[in-house]
Amino acid sequence: MYAGVPIIAFDNEFNRTTTNGMAMFFSNIKELQAHLHNIDTQNQNTIGKSLKEYAVNNYSWENVAHKLTELISIHNVDKLKD
């Protein structure tokens, strides 16, 4: 995603979540072939730009560290209640 290129990913919940549904998904070889055959340069640039923007805003080390700190903090508060 940081490379700014489109992603073609197997269709599952993890891939849909981590790409915010912006990748091109396939469930079988025919769908994969169709994505590879039909993608055009303009579409590549648009999808790639959107994916990169999403990655920069959601998957930076600073952002991930902040989310982990919040998660640990919540866990510790819950632990104190027990």
C-alpha positions in Angstrom: 0.0 0.0 0.0 2.8 2.4 0.8 4.2 1.8 -2.7 1.1 3.5 -4.2 0.2 0.7 -6.5 -3.1 -1.3 -6.7 -3.5 -4.4 -4.6 -5.1 -7.5 -5.9 -5.9 -9.7 -2.9 -7.7 -12.9 -2.1 -11.2 -12.1 -0.9 -11.3 -12.6 2.9 -12.2 -10.5 5.9 -8.6 -9.6 6.9 -7.7 -8.4 3.4 -10.9 -6.4 3.1 -10.4 -4.8 6.5 -6.7 -3.9 6.2 -7.2 -2.4 2.7 -10.4 -0.6 3.8 -12.1 -2.4 0.9 -10.1 -0.5 -1.7 -8.2 -3.5 -3.1 -9.4 -5.6 -6.0 -10.5 -8.9 -4.6 -10.7 -12.3 -6.2 -12.1 -15.7 -5.0 -10.9 -17.8 -7.9 -8.5 -17.9 -10.8 -11.0 -16.5 -13.3 -11.6 -13.4 -11.1 -7.8 -12.9 -10.7 -7.3 -13.2 -14.4 -10.0 -10.7 -15.0 -8.4 -8.1 -12.7 -5.0 -8.6 -14.3 -6.5 -8.3 -17.8 -8.8 -5.3 -17.2 -6.8 -2.9 -15.1 -5.8 0.3 -16.9 -3.2 2.9 -16.1 -5.6 5.6 -14.9 -7.4 3.1 -12.6 -4.0 1.9 -11.3 -3.0 5.4 -10.4 -6.3 6.3 -8.7 -6.4 3.0 -6.6 -2.8 3.2 -5.8 -3.0 6.8 -4.6 -6.0 6.0 -2.4 -4.4 2.9 -0.9 -1.2 4.8 -0.1 -3.1 7.6 1.5 -5.0 5.1 3.7 -1.8 3.4 4.7 0.0 6.6 5.6 -3.0 7.7 7.7 -3.6 4.3 9.4 -0.5 2.2 9.4 2.4 4.6 10.4 4.5 3.4 13.3 3.3 6.4 15.3 -0.4 5.5 14.7 0.1 1.8 15.4 2.1 2.6 18.6 -0.7 5.0 19.7 -3.4 2.3 19.1 -1.3 -0.3 21.0 -0.8 2.1 23.9 -4.6 2.7 24.1 -5.3 -1.0 24.0 -2.8 -1.8 26.8 -4.1 1.1 28.9 -7.7 -0.2 28.5 -6.5 -3.7 29.4 -4.7 -2.5 32.5 -7.8 -0.5 33.7 -10.0 -3.6 33.2 -7.5 -5.6 35.1 -7.6 -3.2 38.1 -11.4 -3.5 38.2 -11.1 -7.3 38.9 
